[in-house]
Every structure is written in C-alpha cells, then in structure tokens.
Amino acid sequence: MEAFLQKATGGKVALSDITVENGRINGLDAPLDRLLNDPGQNQTYLDYRADILAIKNYEKMHGYSLPGEFRARYAVNGETIRTIGI
C-alpha cells in the first residue's frame, strides 16, 4: 500500500497521513480521493480501498501500525488466492 500511495500521489501522501472516518478515507488529493472513496465497479480500486480500510482498522484495534517493511506475495489460481511468501 505504501508503494501504491507514493506512486499515486507523487510521494506526497504516505499511509501514515491517511485517516478513516465513517468508512471514508481522508487525506488524499481529489483524483485519488474519488477513486478510492467512490470506486464504482473498478476492482483494482475496490481492492486498494479494502486494503487501506483493513490496515487502518488494525491500527485502531491494536494501537500501532503494521510493520513498514511488511511484504507478501500471492499466487492466484482461478478464484483461489494463497500466500506464497512473506
């Protein structure tokens, strides 16, 4: 998510700059704000939105963020997704 945000905002917004209030992601510039908060049927942005909401929910529940260097690789086979490396 961090790499996506850095690329999408030209390095202006980090995950730590974002907040979530009433299911709305705050702290983004207009184009990205619209894509993430109103993604319509765009699966890519629906996935990014779900990831951000999950991360921010984790932070809220546990009082700290996920490790900054956390990385995972996934294998997709039809409708099955599995982690192949962390």
N, C-alpha and C positions, 0 to 999 in steps of 0.2 A: 504494500500500500504506500509505503514511504516513497519508493521509486516512482510509482504512478503519480502521486501528488506533486513531486518535484518536477517531473516532466510536464505534467498538465498545466502547472502554474508558473513554469519558467523559474522554478526554485524559490518562489515567493511564499509558498504555504507548505508547512510540514504537518504531519499527523498531530503533533502536539499543539498546533494552532487551531485545530478544529474542535468544536463542541457540538453536542447533540441536545436539542431541547424539543420535547414533544414530538419526537420522531423526525425532526428536521435537522439536517446537517448545516451548521453555521460556520462562518469563517472563510468562505470560498468566494472567488470573483464570480461575477454574473454568469458567464457561459458555463463554467463548471458547476456552479450552484444549480443552475437549471437542469443540467444533465444528470446530476446525482439526486436531486430532490424531486424531480419530475421526469424519470427516465422513460416513461411510457412502456413500450414493449421491447426496448433495447436491452437485450440480455446482458451485454457487457457492462452497461452502467447499472443495471439491476444488481449484478454480482458485486461491483465495486461498492455500491450503496450498502448492500448486506454485509460486506466485509467491514466497512467503516462502522456501521451500527454495532456489529458484534464486538469489535475492538473497543469501542467507547463504552459499551455495556460491561465488558470485562473490567476496564479501568474503574468504572463506577462501583462495581460489586467488590473488587479486590483492593481498591485504593492505590493501585500502581499500574503502570503500563506494561505491555508485553515487552520482552527484550528487543531492543532496537535492531539487532542483527539477526533476528529470527528469520529463517528461510525454510521453505518447504517445496518439494517437487511432487507433482501429481501425475498419475497415469490415468488416462480416460479411455474406457473401452465401452462404447455404446452409452448406456446410462449409468455405468459404474465408474466411480472416481475413487482412487485409492492413493494414499501417501506412499511414495517410493523413496523419499529421502528427506531428512530434516537437518 
